């Protein structure tokens, strides 16, 4: 019997497949998922540096305007409140509204909406810039005269105003572009641009104002022109960055169409927020008017103390504006509880930082006063003001931080109304103190109590205002 053989079927061994790459979850957004305090401080740090540069610009500008004479210095005092009003409106108020809208769109993962908001924000900036330009060119001379300007002082103020506000669209565009970047969480580039603008502002303002080599001295008009050139350079750099597609929000005019909802999203925050700097300027003006009745020395002493208040306001601004994209993205993502934690963290940081510095100068006022004067009467008034108001500046820092946090949540009406309450309190309290023949010390206490009132009311407004549907509160 023959043996049957079965053919062997060769077994081909497959080569081992490379392991599959690990499945990665969605990329985390540090502004949404990172630890709150370290992220907030990281965002705030560049702003502190940039605002320090702004202080240096103010000192340098005062220095070379002083070389032009006493009249130009007095003229700058007339124009300065209106310059500050426009810059704070474009940068902090409407700028906060722009950053909030962008951050909320990105938090909802809607890049297309963020891009559309960017174009609408630029249109708003141009319109507000034109409004300031027309308003100041027509009414500026009357306003400066009403504030006491006359003769050469008035003509110098008008000359500066005609150039600076004639180009008012430029600072509005620059601050709007900076707000677009801040809304994405990019604080470094806007801060770098502010540093760059500060350098060019000092350079061009000094050269065009005082003259150098073949460049003639244009005086106050030259100082204003130098500022606008610096803003133009900063705006051009940020516009290039946004148009190049390097930013999280793309600035594109292709297929653009007007959308009322986009304007509303920005203006519901920005338009209301604009009342805050207006009320701050009014409050300072009222205090200046009240204290002028006590003589030049008391008024000058208050002015020195108010400079410190202005510097600490910048510190609170740096912390507050850093909270806007964090809160905006959290609101856009429906994470209301996280947004509130960010707000209270920002408020606490600002309260502590401003309070620490204010308390130090309340105890050691001469460290600050010695920088500005050696007049005994002025020094005495300034020391008294700082010793009374200094410890309570922390409440102002708290109010400013919460004002910006409320912008991020698109619920800014409460903190703005807190400013309104402070303004009314100062007006009523000032009238009552004057009728009682009060001393300057009592007016300093009025300033301190008004600061406490502002901080408490701003905190209450944030605490009591709903930031979203209750169902979204759980993370």
C-alpha positions in Angstrom: 0.0 0.0 0.0 1.5 3.2 -1.1 2.1 5.9 1.3 0.2 9.1 0.5 2.1 12.3 1.3 0.5 15.6 2.0 2.2 18.6 0.6 3.4 21.0 3.2 1.9 24.5 3.0 4.5 27.0 3.9 3.5 29.4 6.6 4.4 33.0 5.9 5.0 34.8 9.1 3.9 38.4 8.9 6.3 41.1 10.1 5.3 42.5 13.4 3.4 45.8 13.0 4.7 48.8 14.7 2.7 49.8 17.8 -0.1 52.3 17.2 0.7 55.7 18.5 -1.0 56.5 21.8 -4.3 58.2 21.5 -4.0 61.8 22.5 -6.8 63.8 23.9 -7.6 67.2 22.7 -4.9 69.8 23.2 -5.4 71.6 26.5 -5.7 75.3 26.6 -3.7 76.6 29.6 -6.1 79.5 30.0 -9.0 77.1 30.4 -7.3 74.1 32.1 -4.1 75.5 33.7 -3.8 76.4 37.4 -5.4 79.8 38.0 -2.9 81.8 40.0 0.3 80.8 38.1 -1.4 81.4 34.8 -2.8 84.8 35.9 0.7 85.9 37.2 2.3 84.7 34.0 -0.1 86.8 31.9 0.2 89.8 34.1 4.0 90.0 34.2 4.5 91.5 30.7 1.8 94.0 31.4 3.6 95.3 34.5 6.8 95.7 32.5 4.9 97.6 29.7 3.1 99.9 32.1 6.3 100.7 33.8 7.6 101.9 30.5 4.5 104.1 30.2 5.5 105.7 33.5 9.0 106.4 32.1 7.4 108.0 29.0 5.3 110.4 31.3 8.5 111.4 33.2 10.5 111.9 30.0 7.8 113.8 28.3 7.3 116.1 31.3 11.1 116.7 31.3 11.5 117.8 27.7 8.2 119.8 27.7 9.6 121.6 30.7 12.5 122.7 28.6 10.1 124.4 26.3 9.0 126.7 29.1 6.4 127.1 31.9 3.6 127.8 29.5 3.9 124.5 27.6 3.9 122.7 30.9 0.7 124.4 31.9 -0.7 123.7 28.5 0.0 120.0 28.9 -1.8 120.0 32.2 -4.9 121.3 30.3 -4.7 118.6 27.6 -3.6 115.7 29.7 -7.0 114.7 31.1 -8.5 114.4 27.6 -5.5 112.4 26.4 -5.8 110.0 29.4 -9.5 109.8 28.8 -9.1 108.7 25.2 -6.3 106.3 26.0 -8.1 104.6 28.8 -11.3 104.4 26.8 -9.6 102.8 23.8 -7.2 100.5 25.8 -9.0 99.5 29.0 -12.7 100.1 28.4 -13.5 99.4 24.7 -10.3 97.4 24.5 -11.6 95.2 27.4 -14.9 94.7 25.5 -13.0 93.6 22.4 -10.7 91.2 24.3 -13.8 89.8 26.2 -15.7 89.1 22.9 -12.7 87.4 21.3 -12.0 85.3 24.3 -15.6 84.1 24.6 -15.6 83.1 21.0 -12.4 81.2 21.3 -13.6 79.6 24.5 -16.6 78.3 22.6 -14.1 77.0 19.9 -15.6 79.3 17.3 -12.6 80.7 15.4 -14.7 82.0 12.5 -16.7 84.2 14.9 -13.5 85.4 16.5 -12.3 86.5 13.1 -15.5 88.3 12.3 -15.4 90.1 15.7 -11.9 91.3 14.9 -12.9 93.1 11.8 -16.0 94.6 13.5 -13.7 95.7 16.5 -11.5 97.6 14.1 -14.5 99.4 12.6 -15.6 100.4 16.1 -12.1 101.7 16.8 -12.0 103.8 13.7 -15.5 105.3 14.4 -14.6 106.2 18.0 -11.3 107.7 16.8 -13.1 109.9 14.3 -15.5 111.0 17.0 -12.7 112.1 19.3 -10.9 113.8 16.4 -14.0 115.8 15.4 -15.1 116.6 18.9 -11.7 117.8 20.1 -10.9 119.8 17.0 -14.2 121.6 17.3 -14.7 121.9 21.1 -11.1 121.5 22.4 -10.3 125.3 22.4 -13.5 126.0 24.3 -12.8 123.3 26.9 -9.2 124.5 27.5 -10.4 128.0 27.9 -13.1 126.9 30.4 -10.4 125.1 32.4 -8.6 128.4 32.8 -6.3 128.5 29.7 -5.5 131.8 28.2 -2.8 133.6 26.2 0.2 131.4 25.2 -0.9 128.6 27.5 -4.1 128.3 25.5 -2.4 128.5 22.2 0.1 125.8 23.1 -2.7 123.5 24.3 -4.6 124.0 21.1 -1.5 123.4 19.0 -0.8 120.1 20.8 -4.5 119.1 20.6 -4.8 119.8 16.9 -1.9 117.4 16.1 -2.6 114.6 18.6 -6.4 114.5 18.2 -6.1 115.1 14.5 -4.6 111.6 14.4 -6.9 110.2 17.1 -7.7 107.2 14.9 -4.1 105.9 15.3 -4.1 105.3 19.0 -7.6 103.8 18.7 -6.4 101.3 16.1 -3.3 100.5 18.0 -5.2 99.8 21.2 -7.9 97.8 19.4 -5.2 95.6 17.7 -3.6 95.1 21.2 -7.0 94.1 22.6 -7.5 91.5 19.8 -4.2 89.9 20.8 -4.9 90.0 24.5 -8.2 88.3 23.8 -6.3 85.3 22.6 -4.2 85.2 25.7 -1.2 86.8 24.0 0.1 89.4 26.5 3.7 89.4 25.4 3.4 90.9 22.0 1.2 93.9 23.0 3.5 94.5 25.9 6.5 94.4 23.7 4.8 96.9 21.3 4.1 99.2 24.2 7.8 99.1 25.1 8.7 99.7 21.5 6.2 102.6 21.3 7.5 104.1 24.6 11.1 104.2 23.1 10.0 105.8 19.9 7.7 108.2 21.7 10.6 109.5 23.8 12.9 109.6 20.7 10.6 111.2 18.2 8.8 113.4 20.7 12.1 114.8 22.0 13.6 115.3 18.6 10.6 116.9 16.9 9.7 119.0 20.0 13.2 120.3 20.9 14.9 119.9 17.6 18.1 118.1 16.8 20.7 118.9 14.1 18.9 119.7 10.9 15.5 119.0 12.5 13.9 122.2 13.7 12.1 122.5 17.0 8.4 122.2 16.4 7.5 122.7 20.1 4.3 121.1 21.4 3.1 120.2 18.0 6.3 118.2 17.5 5.8 116.4 20.8 2.3 115.4 19.7 3.6 114.3 16.2 6.3 112.2 17.8 3.7 110.3 19.8 1.6 109.6 16.8 4.6 108.3 14.8 5.3 105.9 17.7 1.7 104.7 17.7 1.8 104.2 13.9 4.8 102.0 14.2 3.2 99.9 16.9 -0.1 99.5 15.0 1.7 98.5 11.8 3.6 95.7 13.6 0.5 94.3 15.2 -1.5 94.6 12.0 1.2 92.6 10.1 1.2 89.9 12.8 -2.6 89.5 12.7 -2.8 89.6 8.9 0.0 87.0 8.6 -2.1 84.3 10.3 0.3 83.8 13.2 -2.3 84.7 15.8 -5.1 82.5 17.1 -7.5 85.0 15.7 -7.2 85.7 12.0 -7.7 89.3 10.8 -9.2 88.8 7.3 -11.5 91.2 5.3 -12.3 88.5 2.7 -16.0 87.9 2.5 -16.7 90.4 5.2 -20.3 91.4 5.9 -21.9 93.6 8.6 -23.4 91.7 11.4 -25.3 93.6 14.2 -24.7 90.8 16.6 -21.0 91.3 16.4 -21.2 94.9 17.2 -23.6 94.2 20.0 -21.2 91.5 21.5 -18.4 94.1 21.7 -20.4 97.2 22.6 -22.5 95.5 25.4 -19.2 95.5 27.3 -17.1 98.2 25.8 -19.7 101.0 25.6 -20.8 100.6 29.2 -17.2 100.2 30.3 -16.3 103.6 28.7 -18.3 105.3 31.5 -15.7 104.1 34.1 -12.7 106.2 32.9 -15.0 109.1 32.3 -16.2 109.0 35.9 -12.6 108.6 37.2 -11.6 111.7 35.4 -14.6 113.6 36.8 -13.8 112.4 40.3 -10.1 113.6 40.1 -11.3 116.9 38.6 -13.7 117.4 41.5 -11.1 116.6 44.1 -8.7 119.0 42.4 -11.3 121.8 42.4 -12.2 121.2 46.1 -8.5 121.2 47.3 -7.6 124.2 45.2 -9.5 126.2 47.8 -6.8 125.4 50.4 -3.9 126.9 48.4 -1.2 125.9 46.0 0.8 123.9 48.5 -2.1 121.6 49.5 -3.1 121.2 45.9 0.5 120.3 44.9 0.7 117.9 47.8 -2.5 116.1 46.7 -1.1 116.0 43.1 2.0 114.2 44.4 -0.1 111.6 46.2 -2.4 111.2 43.2 0.7 110.3 41.1 1.3 107.3 43.4 -2.4 106.4 43.0 -2.1 106.6 39.2 1.0 104.3 39.3 -0.8 101.7 41.5 -3.8 101.9 39.2 -1.5 100.7 36.4 -0.5 97.8 38.6 -4.1 96.8 39.1 -4.8 97.3 35.4 -2.0 94.8 34.6 -3.6 92.1 36.8 -7.1 92.9 35.8 -6.5 92.9 32.0 -4.8 89.5 32.4 -8.0 88.0 33.8 -10.1 89.1 30.8 -9.1 86.3 28.3 -9.0 83.7 31.1 -12.6 84.6 32.2 -13.8 85.1 28.7 -12.7 81.7 27.6 -14.1 80.1 30.7 -17.5 81.8 30.0 -17.4 80.7 26.4 -16.8 77.1 27.4 -19.6 77.3 29.9 -17.3 77.0 33.0 -18.8 79.6 35.1 -17.4 78.4 38.4 -13.9 78.6 37.1 -14.6 82.1 35.7 -15.6 83.3 39.2 -12.6 81.7 40.8 -10.4 83.6 38.4 -12.2 86.9 39.2 -11.7 86.5 42.9 -8.1 85.5 42.5 -7.4 88.5 40.3 -9.1 90.7 42.8 -7.2 89.2 45.7 -3.8 89.6 44.0 -4.6 93.2 43.1 -5.8 94.0 46.6 -2.7 92.6 48.2 -0.2 94.1 45.7 -1.7 97.6 45.7 -2.3 97.5 49.5 1.3 96.4 50.1 2.8 99.3 48.2 0.2 101.8 49.4 0.7 100.8 53.0 4.5 101.1 52.6 4.3 104.7 51.4 1.7 105.5 54.1 4.3 104.5 56.7 7.3 106.0 54.8 5.8 108.8 52.7 9.1 110.7 52.4 10.5 107.9 50.1 7.9 109.0 47.5 7.6 112.7 48.4 11.4 113.4 48.2 11.3 112.5 44.5 9.2 115.6 43.6 9.7 118.5 46.0 11.7 120.0 48.9 9.0 122.6 49.7 8.1 122.1 53.4 4.4 123.0 53.0 3.9 120.7 50.0 5.8 117.9 51.7 3.5 118.2 54.8 0.4 118.1 52.7 1.6 115.1 50.6 2.7 113.2 53.7 -0.7 113.7 55.3 -2.5 112.6 52.2 -0.5 109.4 51.8 -0.7 108.5 55.5 -4.5 108.7 55.3 -5.3 107.4 51.8 -2.3 105.0 51.3 -3.7 102.1 53.4 -7.0 102.1 51.5 -5.7 102.2 48.0 -6.0 98.4 48.1 -9.8 98.8 47.7 -9.2 100.8 44.5 -7.0 98.0 43.3 -9.7 95.4 44.1 -12.3 97.5 42.2 -10.2 97.9 39.1 -9.3 94.1 38.9 -13.0 93.2 39.3 -14.0 95.8 36.7 -11.8 93.9 34.2 -13.0 90.5 35.4 -16.6 91.6 34.8 -15.6 92.7 31.3 -14.4 89.1 30.6 -17.8 87.8 31.7 -19.7 90.5 29.7 -21.3 91.7 33.0 -19.6 95.1 33.5 -22.6 97.2 34.5 -22.2 96.5 38.3 -18.6 97.7 38.7 -19.3 100.8 36.5 -22.3 101.6 38.7 -19.9 101.3 41.7 -17.8 104.1 40.1 -21.0 106.1 39.7 -21.8 105.7 43.4 -18.3 106.8 44.3 -18.6 109.9 42.1 -22.0 110.8 43.7 -20.5 110.2 47.2 -17.6 112.5 46.5 -19.8 115.2 45.1 -22.3 115.1 48.0 -19.6 114.7 50.6 -17.5 117.5 49.1 -20.4 119.8 49.1 -21.3 119.0 52.7 -17.7 119.4 53.9 -17.4 122.8 52.2 -20.6 124.0 53.8 -19.1 122.9 57.2 -15.9 124.7 56.6 -13.9 121.5 56.8 -10.1 121.2 56.7 -8.0 119.6 54.0 -7.5 116.6 56.3 -11.2 115.9 56.2 -11.2 116.0 52.5 -8.3 113.5 52.5 -10.5 111.2 54.6 -13.3 111.7 52.1 -11.0 110.4 49.4 -10.1 107.4 51.6 -13.7 106.5 52.5 -14.7 106.8 48.8 -12.0 104.3 47.9 -13.4 101.8 50.5 -16.9 102.4 49.1 -15.8 101.7 45.6 -14.1 98.4 46.4 -16.9 97.1 48.6 -19.6 98.0 46.0 -17.6 96.5 43.1 -17.1 93.2 45.0 -20.8 93.1 45.9 -21.7 93.7 42.2 -19.6 90.8 41.1 -20.9 88.6 43.9 -24.6 89.3 43.2 -24.5 89.4 39.4 -25.3 86.1 37.6 -22.6 85.2 35.1 -24.5 82.5 33.3 -27.2 79.9 33.5 -27.1 78.0 36.8 -26.8 74.7 34.9 -23.4 75.8 33.6 -22.0 76.5 37.0 -20.8 72.9 37.6 -17.6 72.0 35.9 
